Amino acid sequence: MPEALIAPYGAWKSPISSDLIVADSIRFGPIAIDGQDVYWIEQRAAEGGRNVIVRRAHGGDVQDITPEGFNARTRVHEYGGGAFTVHEGTVYFSNYVDQGLYRQELNGIPKRISESTDMRYADGEVDPWRRRLILVREDHGDSTREAVNTIVSIGMDGANEHILVSGNDFYSTPRLSPDGRQLVWLTWNHPNMPWDGCELWLATLKNDGDIGSMERVAGGVDESIFQPEWSPADELFFVSDRSGWWNIYRRRGGADEPVCPMEAEFGLPQWVFGMSTFGFVSRNHLACTYIQHGVQQLLILDTEDGSQRTVVRPYRTLGGLKAGDGFIVVDAGSTAEPEAIVRLDIATGDIAVLRRASAMRIDPGYVSTAEHIEFPTARGLTAYGYFYAPANRDFAAPAGEKPPLLVNIHGGPTAAAHPAFDPLIQYWTSRGVAILDVDYGGSTGYGTPYRRRLNGQWGVVDVEDCVNGARYLVERGLVDGNRLAISGGSAGGYTTLCALTFHETFSAGASYYGVSDVEALAADTHKFESRYGDTMIGPYPARRDLYVERSPINHVEKLSTPLIIFQGLEDKVVPPAQAETMFEAVRAKGVPVAYLPFAGEQHGFRIAANIKRALDAEFYFYAKVFGYTPADEIEPVDILNLT
């Protein structure tokens, strides 16, 4: 092996280029199982972010189901998810352009079965006994009021659309019992988000399919329920955080009993429809994933005798678990390869990779592996994160030099960092930039009290944890304290802007479709999050003072740190005005600033050319601020006020 070249951190030549990252790369969406056939969503950057339903037949053949001109994506709650379901080879899906509901026979042409142009559909369940679908519907027919959410039934041919459940602000996860006689669902009202508290309802169905008697069986304003699921034996299972941890429970004899009590998280925040962490591989055996101390595990539970078996597998993350007869399918991530849709045989342990997110193969010498860390933060508390040191087998830094650090902030804010291979992270580390992926207070994976740490403290606790995480790494001598940057999207963009405005720790930052004015966001965002600030900051307008106090746009006089802003011009979650107002204020103050708007993008970038441009532009921006010279030619960014 040749001797490593000496070059400053940030100036290393890397094989992990932005072109490689976006070339034929895909993001996986929800998984569905139909007998022995497996279906999943692929979001393809090379096709403008189009979502395609893909089928892998039992014999091994893989084919696209969604033809060109269709995009299987719903806008219910704007974040979507649960855009398709499948039954005996027939797929039902929402089409993004018109939000219509479509039926598609195997190898057939999609046929629209919904009539109104004002309705959106998600989270569908097939009712074969009554030849209908049961779905969440969002009605946008009256622009003078909020959208109206209900649970509806609609015939497989589109006939007889009928409201089954209504009256609350939100619904999700309608699930039919195996015998077709009972229906369960989740529901909640403003100002709650589903991870704050929601209710699980159970109803008997009349012969005609309408709702009979119904009762609330679990949940409330302070108890979060996740993924109600029926066993093959017609028993109801669900996840609840009533113990302080999202654990699995079974409804039996009119009471709930824990199936596998642990100080671990078996649930997730329901940002999108169709999320799942467990499923039945046989009548009495349940496969489930959980997170404990930053590590994800896969268990097989015997629901009768309570025994459990940990499944050893070569993956660090397992998402979207769906179960079939004797097998599971997951979106799996390892430490050194792109994520993949994987089928795992429970009896033999055999693993079959059905599809990889990318064909890229990276030599381990260029890959940085996540180190789960915990560090002291404000108020005598502890926070967490994943640290990635620079890694490139071809280069070493000059003696005594320490690497710049980029603190990465996940969105949500109730989401979580993940330790699996991410080419976007490896892009940085292979060029000599260290990464800290922060699980600040409010993140999922560490129990309910940790997740609720952010209640009333958004813009405070998250920022303090990011600042203290960076300082911790500086104190350990792992990074250069004079070259600290922070970057995040959506809620992470807000945290970034707050960190740059209210603290002096960071020397540069990047906001992707971030919130600069939380008061404006309260007045101009979609229904799902329109009251989120009540919990995260305080009731509005009663606590308008807090919204003013925590909005970076109102305190630009405190900001003196170079900033680059990225924004999708069709964003309905964080409207472009948030970015544009912040850019103009920072420009007027004379602080180095750049603004890159992207036409055709919504909340989160999906188009290959835009993903590439944003990644390279952020790297270029830090190079100019921190004084290193990139090894690659990068399209310049127009940075105003930079001398």
C-alpha positions in Angstrom: 0.0 0.0 0.0 1.5 3.4 -1.0 2.4 5.9 1.7 -0.3 8.4 2.5 0.0 11.8 1.0 0.2 14.7 3.4 -2.6 17.3 2.8 -4.7 19.6 5.0 -8.0 18.3 6.2 -10.7 19.3 3.7 -8.3 19.1 0.8 -8.3 15.3 0.5 -9.2 13.8 -2.8 -12.1 11.4 -2.4 -13.7 8.7 -4.6 -17.1 9.5 -3.0 -18.1 12.3 -5.4 -21.5 14.0 -5.5 -21.9 12.5 -9.0 -21.4 9.1 -7.6 -23.9 9.7 -4.8 -26.7 10.8 -7.1 -26.0 8.4 -10.0 -28.8 5.9 -10.1 -29.3 6.3 -6.3 -32.7 5.7 -4.7 -34.4 6.2 -1.4 -36.6 3.4 -0.2 -40.2 4.0 1.0 -42.7 1.7 2.7 -42.6 -2.1 2.1 -45.7 -4.4 1.5 -46.0 -8.1 1.3 -48.5 -9.9 -0.8 -48.2 -13.7 -0.1 -44.6 -14.4 -1.1 -44.3 -11.4 -3.3 -42.6 -8.2 -1.9 -43.4 -4.6 -2.9 -41.6 -1.4 -2.0 -41.4 2.3 -3.0 -38.2 3.7 -4.7 -37.8 7.4 -4.8 -35.4 8.0 -7.8 -33.4 11.1 -7.9 -32.5 10.5 -11.5 -36.2 10.6 -12.4 -36.8 13.9 -10.7 -37.7 12.3 -7.4 -40.4 10.1 -8.8 -41.7 7.4 -6.5 -42.0 4.0 -8.2 -43.7 0.9 -6.8 -41.4 -2.1 -7.4 -42.4 -5.8 -7.1 -40.1 -8.7 -6.4 -41.9 -11.9 -7.3 -41.5 -15.1 -5.3 -39.4 -16.5 -8.2 -37.0 -13.6 -8.0 -38.0 -11.4 -10.9 -38.0 -7.7 -10.1 -40.2 -5.3 -12.1 -41.4 -1.7 -11.9 -45.2 -1.6 -11.3 -45.7 2.2 -11.6 -45.5 3.2 -15.3 -43.9 6.5 -16.5 -46.1 9.5 -16.0 -47.2 8.2 -12.5 -45.7 9.0 -9.1 -46.8 7.0 -6.1 -46.8 9.6 -3.5 -49.5 11.1 -1.3 -49.6 14.6 0.3 -51.8 13.7 3.3 -50.1 15.6 6.2 -47.8 16.9 3.4 -45.2 14.4 4.6 -47.2 11.5 3.1 -46.2 7.9 3.5 -48.6 5.0 3.1 -49.1 5.8 -0.5 -50.0 2.3 -1.7 -51.4 -1.1 -0.6 -51.6 -4.3 -2.5 -53.9 -7.3 -2.4 -53.7 -10.5 -4.5 -51.6 -8.8 -7.2 -53.7 -5.6 -7.4 -52.1 -2.4 -6.3 -54.0 0.7 -5.1 -52.0 3.9 -4.9 -52.1 7.7 -4.7 -50.7 9.6 -7.6 -48.8 12.7 -6.7 -49.7 15.1 -9.6 -53.5 14.9 -9.1 -53.7 13.1 -5.7 -56.1 10.7 -7.2 -56.5 7.2 -6.0 -55.7 4.5 -8.6 -56.2 0.8 -9.1 -53.7 -1.2 -11.1 -53.9 -4.9 -11.9 -50.6 -6.7 -12.3 -49.1 -5.7 -15.7 -52.1 -3.5 -16.2 -52.6 0.3 -16.7 -53.5 2.4 -13.6 -57.2 3.4 -13.5 -58.4 6.3 -11.4 -61.1 5.2 -8.9 -61.6 8.4 -6.9 -63.7 11.3 -8.3 -63.1 14.5 -6.4 -60.0 16.6 -7.1 -60.1 18.0 -3.5 -59.4 14.7 -1.7 -56.1 13.1 -0.7 -55.8 9.5 0.4 -53.2 7.5 2.5 -52.6 4.5 4.7 -55.0 2.2 2.8 -56.2 -1.2 4.0 -58.0 -3.7 1.8 -61.3 -5.2 3.0 -61.7 -8.3 0.8 -65.0 -9.3 2.5 -66.8 -6.2 1.3 -64.6 -5.5 -1.8 -63.5 -2.1 -0.6 -60.6 -0.1 0.7 -60.4 1.6 4.1 -58.2 4.7 4.1 -57.4 8.0 5.7 -58.8 10.8 3.7 -57.9 14.5 3.8 -60.5 16.9 2.3 -59.2 20.2 0.9 -62.5 21.2 -0.7 -63.0 24.4 1.4 -60.2 26.8 1.3 -61.7 28.9 4.2 -61.0 26.2 6.8 -58.5 23.6 7.7 -58.4 20.4 5.7 -60.8 17.8 7.2 -59.4 14.4 8.0 -61.6 11.2 8.3 -61.4 7.5 7.8 -63.4 6.4 4.7 -64.3 3.3 2.8 -64.4 3.3 -1.0 -65.2 0.4 -3.3 -62.4 -1.3 -5.2 -63.9 0.2 -8.3 -64.3 3.6 -6.7 -68.0 3.3 -5.9 -69.8 4.2 -2.7 -67.2 6.4 -1.0 -68.4 6.6 2.6 -67.1 8.2 5.8 -66.7 5.7 8.6 -65.1 7.8 11.3 -64.9 11.5 11.7 -64.9 14.4 14.2 -61.3 14.6 15.3 -58.4 16.5 13.8 -56.3 13.5 12.7 -56.5 9.8 12.0 -54.1 7.1 11.0 -53.5 3.4 10.8 -56.9 1.9 10.1 -56.4 -1.8 10.4 -58.9 -4.6 9.9 -58.9 -7.8 11.9 -58.1 -11.0 10.1 -61.8 -12.1 10.3 -63.0 -8.8 9.0 -65.3 -8.1 12.0 -63.3 -5.4 13.8 -61.5 -2.2 12.9 -58.9 -0.3 14.9 -57.4 3.1 14.3 -55.4 5.9 15.9 -56.7 9.5 16.4 -55.5 12.7 18.0 -56.4 16.4 18.2 -54.6 19.7 18.1 -52.2 20.7 19.6 -50.9 17.1 20.0 -48.6 15.4 17.6 -49.1 11.6 17.6 -45.9 11.0 19.6 -47.2 13.4 22.3 -50.4 11.5 22.8 -53.0 9.8 20.7 -55.9 7.3 21.2 -56.4 3.8 20.0 -60.0 3.0 19.1 -61.6 -0.4 18.4 -64.9 -0.9 16.6 -67.1 -3.8 15.6 -68.3 -3.7 12.0 -71.8 -4.3 10.9 -72.6 -6.7 8.1 -72.8 -3.8 5.7 -69.3 -2.6 6.8 -70.4 0.4 8.8 -69.2 1.2 12.3 -71.1 -0.6 15.1 -70.1 -0.3 18.8 -66.7 1.3 19.4 -64.5 2.0 22.4 -61.2 3.7 23.2 -58.9 0.9 24.3 -55.6 2.8 25.0 -53.9 6.1 24.7 -54.7 9.7 25.6 -53.3 13.2 25.5 -50.2 12.0 27.4 -49.8 8.5 26.1 -48.5 7.8 22.6 -49.7 4.7 20.7 -47.9 3.4 17.7 -48.7 0.7 15.1 -51.8 -1.2 16.1 -51.5 -4.7 14.5 -53.6 -7.8 14.5 -52.1 -11.2 15.1 -53.2 -14.2 13.0 -55.2 -15.3 16.0 -57.3 -12.0 16.0 -55.5 -10.5 19.0 -54.7 -6.8 19.0 -51.1 -5.8 19.6 -49.8 -2.2 19.8 -46.9 -0.1 21.0 -47.4 2.4 23.9 -45.0 4.7 25.8 -47.0 4.5 29.1 -44.0 3.1 30.9 -41.7 5.8 29.7 -40.5 3.7 26.8 -42.3 2.6 23.6 -43.0 -1.1 24.4 -45.3 -3.7 22.8 -48.6 -4.6 24.5 -51.3 -7.1 23.8 -55.0 -6.6 24.3 -56.4 -9.7 26.0 -59.6 -10.2 28.1 -60.4 -6.5 28.1 -57.0 -5.6 29.5 -53.5 -4.7 28.2 -50.4 -6.7 29.0 -46.8 -6.0 28.1 -45.3 -8.5 25.8 -41.6 -7.7 26.2 -41.1 -5.0 28.9 -37.7 -3.3 28.4 -36.1 0.1 28.8 -35.9 0.3 25.0 -37.8 1.9 22.1 -40.0 -0.4 20.0 -41.8 2.6 18.5 -41.1 5.6 16.3 -42.5 9.2 15.9 -45.2 9.0 13.2 -44.0 11.6 10.8 -45.3 9.6 7.9 -48.0 7.0 7.4 -47.2 3.3 7.2 -44.3 3.1 9.7 -43.8 -0.3 11.3 -41.3 -2.0 13.7 -43.0 -5.4 14.2 -45.0 -8.1 12.5 -46.1 -11.7 12.8 -44.0 -14.4 11.1 -46.3 -17.2 12.4 -49.4 -17.5 14.5 -47.5 -17.1 17.8 -44.2 -15.6 16.8 -43.6 -11.9 16.4 -40.5 -10.3 14.8 -39.7 -6.8 16.2 -36.9 -4.2 16.2 -35.9 -2.0 19.1 -33.3 0.7 19.9 -31.4 0.6 23.2 -28.3 2.8 24.0 -28.0 3.8 20.3 -28.0 0.1 19.1 -30.8 -1.5 17.1 -31.6 -5.1 17.7 -33.9 -7.7 16.0 -35.9 -10.0 18.3 -38.2 -13.0 17.7 -40.8 -13.2 20.5 -43.0 -16.2 21.3 -46.2 -14.5 22.3 -47.4 -17.6 24.2 -44.5 -18.6 26.4 -42.7 -15.2 26.4 -39.4 -16.6 25.2 -37.3 -14.4 22.9 -34.4 -14.8 20.5 -32.0 -12.1 19.3 -31.3 -12.5 15.6 -27.7 -11.8 14.7 -27.4 -10.0 11.4 -24.8 -7.8 9.6 -26.9 -4.6 9.7 -26.9 -1.7 12.1 -30.3 -0.3 11.1 -33.5 -2.1 10.2 -36.4 0.0 9.0 -40.0 -0.5 7.8 -40.2 -4.1 9.0 -42.9 -6.2 7.3 -43.6 -9.8 8.1 -44.7 -12.7 5.9 -45.1 -16.4 6.6 -41.7 -17.3 8.1 -39.8 -14.3 6.9 -39.4 -10.5 7.3 -38.4 -7.8 4.8 -36.7 -4.7 6.0 -34.8 -1.6 4.8 -31.4 -2.5 6.1 -28.3 -0.4 6.6 -24.8 -1.6 7.3 -21.6 0.3 8.2 -19.9 0.1 4.8 -22.5 -0.3 2.1 -25.6 1.6 0.8 -28.9 0.5 2.4 -30.8 -2.4 0.8 -34.2 -4.0 0.8 -33.5 -7.4 2.5 -35.5 -10.6 3.0 -34.5 -12.6 6.1 -35.7 -16.2 6.6 -36.5 -16.6 10.3 -35.9 -20.4 10.5 -32.6 -20.5 8.6 -31.2 -17.0 9.1 -30.6 -16.8 5.3 -30.5 -13.2 4.0 -31.4 -12.2 0.4 -30.7 -8.7 -0.9 -33.7 -7.8 -3.1 -32.5 -4.3 -4.1 -29.7 -2.0 -3.2 -30.1 1.8 -3.0 -27.0 2.3 -5.1 -24.5 0.3 -7.0 -21.6 2.1 -5.4 -19.0 0.1 -3.8 -16.6 2.0 -1.5 -13.3 0.6 -0.3 -13.4 0.4 3.5 -10.3 2.5 3.6 -12.5 5.5 2.7 -15.3 4.8 5.1 -15.7 6.3 8.6 -17.6 4.2 11.1 -19.9 5.8 13.6 -18.9 6.0 17.3 -21.9 6.4 19.6 -21.0 9.0 22.2 -22.6 10.7 25.2 -21.6 14.0 26.5 -22.5 16.4 29.3 -24.8 19.3 28.4 -26.7 22.1 30.1 -28.6 21.6 33.4 -26.3 18.7 34.4 -27.9 16.4 31.8 -26.4 14.1 29.2 -27.0 14.1 25.4 -26.0 11.7 22.7 -24.7 11.5 19.1 -22.6 9.6 16.6 -19.1 10.8 15.8 -17.4 10.1 12.5 -13.7 10.8 12.3 -12.1 11.7 8.9 -11.1 8.6 7.0 -9.2 8.3 3.7 -6.5 5.7 3.2 -4.7 7.9 0.7 -4.2 10.9 2.9 -2.9 12.1 6.2 -3.0 15.6 7.7 0.1 17.6 8.6 1.4 17.0 12.1 -0.5 18.8 14.7 -3.5 19.7 12.5 -7.0 18.9 13.8 -9.9 18.5 11.4 -12.8 20.9 11.0 -16.1 19.6 12.4 -19.5 19.7 10.8 -22.3 19.2 13.4 -25.3 17.6 11.6 -28.8 18.2 12.9 -31.6 15.8 12.0 -35.1 17.1 11.3 -38.3 16.6 13.1 -37.1 17.7 15.7 -38.5 14.5 17.1 -36.4 12.2 14.8 -33.1 10.5 15.4 -29.6 10.1 13.9 -28.7 6.6 12.5 -25.3 5.0 12.5 -25.6 3.1 9.1 -23.5 3.9 6.1 -24.7 7.3 4.6 -22.8 8.4 1.5 -23.7 12.0 2.3 -21.7 11.7 5.6 -18.9 9.8 3.9 -18.6 12.6 1.3 -17.4 14.8 4.2 -15.3 12.4 6.2 -13.4 11.1 3.2 -12.4 14.7 2.4 -11.1 15.3 5.9 -14.1 16.8 7.7 -15.3 15.2 10.9 -19.0 14.8 11.5 -21.1 14.8 14.7 -24.6 13.6 14.1 -26.4 14.8 17.2 -29.3 13.2 19.0 -30.2 16.3 21.1 -32.8 16.3 23.8 -36.1 15.7 22.0 -34.8 13.0 19.8 -36.3 9.5 19.6 -34.5 6.4 20.9 -33.8 7.3 24.5 -37.2 7.0 26.2 -40.2 9.3 26.6 -38.6 11.8 29.2 -35.7 12.4 26.8 -38.1 12.9 23.9 -40.1 15.4 25.9 -37.0 17.3 27.0 -37.7 19.7 24.1 -41.3 20.5 25.1 -41.4 24.2 25.7 -37.7 24.4 25.0 -37.4 24.2 21.2 -34.6 26.6 20.1 -33.0 26.2 23.5 -32.3 22.6 24.5 -31.5 21.4 21.0 -29.1 24.3 20.4 -27.4 23.8 23.8 -26.9 20.1 23.0 -25.3 20.9 19.6 -23.1 23.5 21.1 -22.0 21.2 24.0 -21.5 18.3 21.6 -19.1 20.3 19.6 -17.3 21.6 22.6 -16.9 18.1 24.0 -15.1 17.0 20.9 -12.9 20.0 21.0 -12.0 19.3 24.6 -11.2 15.7 23.7 -8.7 17.0 21.1 -10.6 15.4 18.2 -11.5 18.5 16.2 -10.4 22.1 15.6 -12.3 24.5 17.8 -11.7 27.3 15.4 -13.3 25.5 12.5 -16.7 24.4 13.7 -19.7 24.4 11.3 -23.4 23.4 11.8 -25.9 22.2 9.3 -29.5 21.0 9.3 -32.7 20.7 7.4 -36.2 21.8 8.4 -36.3 21.7 12.2 -32.5 21.1 12.0 -32.3 24.3 9.9 -34.0 26.2 12.7 -31.6 24.8 15.2 -28.7 25.8 12.9 -30.0 29.4 12.7 -30.5 29.6 16.4 -27.0 28.3 17.1 -25.5 30.9 14.8 -27.6 33.7 16.2 -27.6 33.1 19.9 -24.2 31.4 20.4 -20.6 32.1 19.3 -19.4 28.5 19.1 -19.7 27.9 15.3 -17.8 29.7 12.5 -20.1 28.8 9.7 -23.5 27.2 9.0 -25.9 25.9 6.5 -29.7 26.0 6.7 -31.8 23.7 4.5 -35.4 24.9 4.3 -35.1 26.0 7.9 -37.4 28.1 10.0 -36.2 31.6 10.7 -39.4 33.0 12.1 -41.4 30.6 14.3 -44.2 33.1 14.6 -44.7 33.3 10.9 -44.6 29.5 10.7 -47.4 29.3 13.2 -49.5 31.4 10.8 -48.4 29.9 7.5 -47.9 26.1 7.5 -49.9 23.0 6.9 -52.5 21.5 9.2 -50.4 18.6 10.6 -47.8 20.9 12.2 -49.9 24.1 12.6 -50.1 23.7 16.4 -46.8 21.9 16.9 -45.4 25.1 18.4 -47.9 25.0 21.3 -46.0 22.0 22.7 -42.5 22.9 21.5 -42.5 26.6 22.5 -45.8 27.6 24.1 -49.5 28.4 23.3 -49.8 31.0 20.5 -50.7 33.8 20.7 -50.7 33.7 24.5 -46.9 33.2 24.6 -46.1 35.3 21.5 -43.2 36.7 23.5 -41.4 33.3 23.3 -42.0 33.1 19.5 -40.5 36.5 19.0 -37.6 35.7 21.4 -36.7 32.5 19.7 -37.0 33.6 16.1 -33.5 34.2 14.6 -35.0 36.7 12.1 -35.7 39.1 15.0 -32.2 39.0 16.3 -30.0 39.3 13.2 -27.9 41.9 15.0 -26.5 39.1 17.0 -25.5 37.0 14.0 -22.0 37.5 12.6 -21.3 34.0 11.3 -21.2 33.1 7.5 -24.3 31.4 6.4 -25.5 29.5 3.4 -29.2 28.9 2.8 -30.9 26.2 0.6 -34.6 26.3 -0.2 -37.2 24.5 -2.3 -39.5 26.9 -4.0 -42.6 24.6 -3.7 -42.2 23.9 0.0 -45.6 23.9 1.7 -44.1 23.0 5.1 -41.6 25.8 5.5 -42.5 28.3 2.9 -39.7 30.0 0.8 -40.4 33.4 2.6 -38.7 32.0 5.7 -35.4 31.6 3.7 -35.8 34.7 1.6 -36.4 37.0 4.6 -33.4 35.6 6.5 -31.1 35.9 3.5 -32.0 39.6 2.9 -31.5 40.4 6.6 -28.1 38.8 6.8 -27.0 40.3 3.5 -28.1 43.8 4.7 -26.1 43.3 7.9 -22.9 42.6 5.8 -22.3 39.0 7.0 -21.1 36.6 4.3 -24.1 34.8 3.0 -25.3 32.7 0.0 -28.8 31.7 -1.0 -29.5 28.8 -3.4 -33.3 28.4 -4.3 -34.4 25.3 -6.2 -37.4 25.3 -8.5 -39.5 22.2 -8.4 -38.4 21.1 -5.0 -40.6 20.7 -2.0 -39.7 20.0 1.7 -36.5 17.9 1.2 -34.7 17.7 -2.1 -35.5 14.9 -4.5 -34.0 15.8 -7.9 -30.5 14.5 -8.6 -29.0 17.7 -10.0 -30.2 19.7 -7.0 -28.9 17.2 -4.4 -25.5 17.3 -6.1 -25.5 21.1 -6.4 -26.5 21.6 -2.7 -23.9 19.2 -1.4 -21.0 20.6 -3.4 -22.1 24.2 -2.7 -22.0 23.6 1.1 -18.6 22.1 0.8 -17.4 25.0 -1.3 -18.8 27.5 1.1 -16.9 26.0 4.1 -13.7 25.9 2.1 -13.9 29.6 1.5 -14.7 30.3 5.1 -12.2 27.9 6.7 -9.4 28.4 4.1 -8.9 25.0 2.6 -8.7 24.2 -1.1 -11.0 21.4 -2.4 -9.3 18.7 -4.4 -12.1 18.7 -6.9 -13.3 21.4 -9.3 -16.6 22.7 -7.8 -19.1 25.1 -9.4 -18.5 28.3 -7.5 -21.1 29.8 -5.2 -22.0 33.5 -5.2 -21.1 34.4 -1.6 -22.1 38.0 -0.8 -20.1 40.1 1.7 -17.1 37.7 1.6 -13.8 39.6 1.6 
